[in-house]
Amino acid sequence: MKLGDAFSGLAIVLVGLAIVAYTVRFPAMPGQAIGPSAFPMMIGIGLTLLGVALTVTGTWTPRGWRVEFEEWIHKPRMVLNFALVIASLLSY
């Protein structure tokens, strides 16, 4: 399955926002300006900004929001194999 750049960018934005929302709850270090949330907050903000850029550039291309499936998705045996792999990973 091939996702367009807009979908990938949107997923990266959501991950970046989740990181930022989680690091806001980190406790502050007394007596220091930079606490334990500084580095993860920078990573989250960077992911959010780059995800927005990828989403914007992905919407400019004609295939930006397109989802293309591979040809194996039309074969029931291959779909069963895929489902068995996912089920075995979840049960493990």
C-alpha positions in Angstrom: 0.0 0.0 0.0 1.3 3.4 -0.9 0.1 6.4 0.9 0.4 9.9 -0.5 2.7 12.4 1.1 -0.3 14.3 2.6 -1.3 11.3 4.6 2.2 10.7 5.8 2.6 14.3 6.8 -0.7 14.2 8.7 0.5 11.2 10.6 3.8 12.9 11.5 1.9 16.0 12.7 -0.2 13.9 15.0 2.9 12.1 16.4 4.6 15.5 17.0 1.5 16.9 18.7 1.3 13.9 20.9 4.9 14.2 22.0 4.4 17.9 22.8 1.2 17.2 24.7 3.0 14.5 26.7 6.1 16.6 27.5 4.1 19.5 28.9 3.4 17.3 31.9 7.0 16.8 32.8 8.0 18.4 36.1 10.2 21.4 36.1 13.8 21.3 37.6 14.1 23.6 40.5 16.8 26.3 40.0 17.3 25.5 36.3 15.9 27.2 33.2 16.0 24.0 31.1 14.2 21.0 32.5 13.7 17.4 31.3 11.0 18.4 28.8 13.3 20.6 26.7 14.7 18.1 24.3 11.5 16.0 23.7 9.6 19.3 23.3 12.1 20.3 20.5 11.7 17.0 18.8 7.9 17.2 19.0 7.8 20.8 17.6 10.3 19.8 14.8 8.1 16.8 13.9 5.0 18.9 13.8 6.6 21.6 11.6 8.1 19.1 9.2 4.8 17.2 9.1 3.0 20.3 8.2 5.5 21.0 5.5 5.1 17.5 4.1 1.3 17.8 4.2 1.3 21.1 2.4 3.7 20.0 -0.3 1.7 16.7 -0.6 -1.5 18.5 -1.3 0.1 20.4 -4.2 0.9 17.2 -6.0 -1.9 15.4 -7.9 -1.3 12.1 -6.0 -1.0 13.7 -2.5 -4.1 12.3 -0.9 -4.2 9.1 -3.0 -4.0 5.6 -1.4 -2.8 2.9 -3.8 -3.1 -0.8 -2.9 -0.7 -3.4 -4.1 -2.0 -6.2 -6.3 -1.7 -8.8 -3.5 -4.7 -7.2 -1.7 -7.0 -8.7 -4.3 -5.8 -12.3 -3.5 -7.7 -13.9 -0.6 -4.8 -16.2 0.3 -2.3 -13.2 0.6 -4.8 -11.3 2.8 -5.1 -14.4 5.0 -1.3 -14.6 5.3 -1.1 -10.9 6.3 -3.9 -11.4 8.9 -2.1 -14.4 10.3 1.1 -12.5 10.7 -0.6 -9.6 12.5 -2.6 -12.0 14.7 0.6 -13.9 15.7 2.3 -10.7 16.6 -0.6 -9.6 18.7 -0.9 -12.9 20.5 2.9 -13.0 21.2 
